[in-house]
Amino acid sequence: MTDVPVIVATVVTHNRRADLAKCLDAIARQTRSVDQIIVIDNASTDGTSDDLAARPSIHVIRMESNVGGAGGFRRAIEAGLDAQADYLWLMDDDCLPCNEALKTLADAALARL
């Protein structure tokens, strides 16, 4: 790990495009930016894909079928490890982290090293 850890945020979603948009906006407002955002789209049919296409900086993995939360998080962890993340920030699409959430988590993790 480098002095500045690579943090990848992963969000699992299924047919909650409005919640997902709020979650992604909350991630974007973090005082400690993430290095990458990965969204696992669990075969949404509500227009989520269109919304995600308008956010080209987000890496989207679209599942062929809804593999549920556990399956989505499994795929999110695999994708984060493939991205060589030092830390993964896992969340559901209805999470709304406060602006200081990631900085607080990162500071606590680094203090333990």
C-alpha positions as CSV (number, residue, x, y, z in Angstrom):
1,M,0.0,0.0,0.0
2,T,1.2,3.5,-0.8
3,D,1.1,6.4,1.6
4,V,-2.2,7.4,0.1
5,P,-4.4,4.3,0.0
6,V,-6.6,3.6,-3.1
7,I,-10.2,3.5,-2.0
8,V,-12.9,2.2,-4.3
9,A,-16.6,2.7,-3.5
10,T,-18.9,0.0,-4.6
11,V,-22.7,0.3,-4.8
12,V,-25.1,-2.5,-5.4
13,T,-28.4,-1.6,-6.9
14,H,-31.6,-3.1,-8.3
15,N,-34.5,-1.0,-9.6
16,R,-33.9,2.0,-7.3
17,R,-32.7,4.6,-9.7
18,A,-33.7,7.6,-7.6
19,D,-32.0,6.2,-4.5
20,L,-28.9,5.3,-6.5
21,A,-28.7,8.9,-7.8
22,K,-28.8,10.3,-4.3
23,C,-26.2,7.8,-3.1
24,L,-23.8,8.6,-6.0
25,D,-24.2,12.3,-5.4
26,A,-23.4,11.7,-1.7
27,I,-20.2,9.9,-2.7
28,A,-19.3,12.7,-5.0
29,R,-19.6,15.2,-2.1
30,Q,-17.1,13.4,0.1
31,T,-14.3,15.5,1.5
32,R,-11.9,12.6,0.9
33,S,-12.6,11.6,-2.7
34,V,-12.8,8.0,-3.7
35,D,-10.4,6.8,-6.4
36,Q,-13.1,4.9,-8.3
37,I,-16.8,4.1,-8.1
38,I,-18.1,0.8,-9.2
39,V,-21.8,0.1,-9.5
40,I,-23.2,-3.4,-9.6
41,D,-26.5,-3.2,-11.4
42,N,-28.4,-6.3,-10.5
43,A,-30.4,-6.4,-13.8
44,S,-32.4,-3.3,-13.2
45,T,-35.4,-2.6,-15.5
46,D,-36.4,0.9,-14.3
47,G,-34.0,3.0,-16.4
48,T,-31.1,2.7,-14.1
49,S,-28.8,1.8,-17.0
50,D,-29.7,5.1,-18.8
51,D,-28.9,7.1,-15.7
52,L,-25.6,5.4,-15.2
53,A,-24.7,6.0,-18.9
54,A,-24.9,9.7,-18.1
55,R,-22.1,9.2,-15.5
56,P,-19.2,8.0,-17.6
57,S,-16.7,8.2,-14.8
58,I,-18.5,5.4,-13.0
59,H,-17.5,1.8,-13.8
60,V,-20.8,-0.2,-14.2
61,I,-21.0,-3.9,-14.0
62,R,-24.5,-5.1,-15.2
63,M,-25.5,-8.5,-14.0
64,E,-27.5,-10.7,-16.4
65,S,-29.9,-11.5,-13.6
66,N,-30.6,-10.3,-10.1
67,V,-28.2,-12.2,-7.9
68,G,-29.5,-10.4,-4.8
69,G,-27.6,-8.3,-2.3
70,A,-25.1,-11.0,-1.3
71,G,-24.3,-11.9,-5.0
72,G,-24.0,-8.2,-5.8
73,F,-21.6,-7.6,-3.0
74,R,-19.6,-10.7,-4.0
75,R,-19.2,-9.2,-7.5
76,A,-18.4,-5.8,-6.0
77,I,-15.6,-7.2,-3.9
78,E,-14.1,-9.1,-6.9
79,A,-14.3,-5.9,-9.0
80,G,-12.6,-3.8,-6.2
81,L,-9.8,-6.3,-5.9
82,D,-9.4,-6.3,-9.7
83,A,-9.1,-2.5,-9.4
84,Q,-6.2,-3.1,-6.9
85,A,-8.0,-1.2,-4.2
86,D,-6.4,-0.9,-0.8
87,Y,-9.8,-0.4,0.8
88,L,-13.3,-1.1,-0.5
89,W,-16.3,1.0,0.6
90,L,-19.3,-1.2,0.2
91,M,-22.8,0.2,0.2
92,D,-26.4,-0.4,-0.9
93,D,-28.1,2.1,-3.2
94,D,-30.1,3.6,-0.4
95,C,-27.0,4.7,1.7
96,L,-26.5,8.4,2.1
97,P,-23.1,8.9,3.7
98,C,-22.5,12.3,5.3
99,N,-19.8,14.4,3.6
100,E,-17.1,13.5,6.1
101,A,-17.8,9.7,6.2
102,L,-15.0,8.5,4.0
103,K,-12.4,10.8,5.5
104,T,-13.3,9.6,9.0
105,L,-13.1,5.9,7.9
106,A,-9.8,6.5,6.0
107,D,-8.2,8.4,8.9
108,A,-9.2,5.6,11.3
109,A,-7.8,2.9,9.0
110,L,-4.5,4.7,8.5
111,A,-4.2,5.3,12.3
112,R,-4.1,1.6,12.8
113,L,-1.1,1.0,10.5
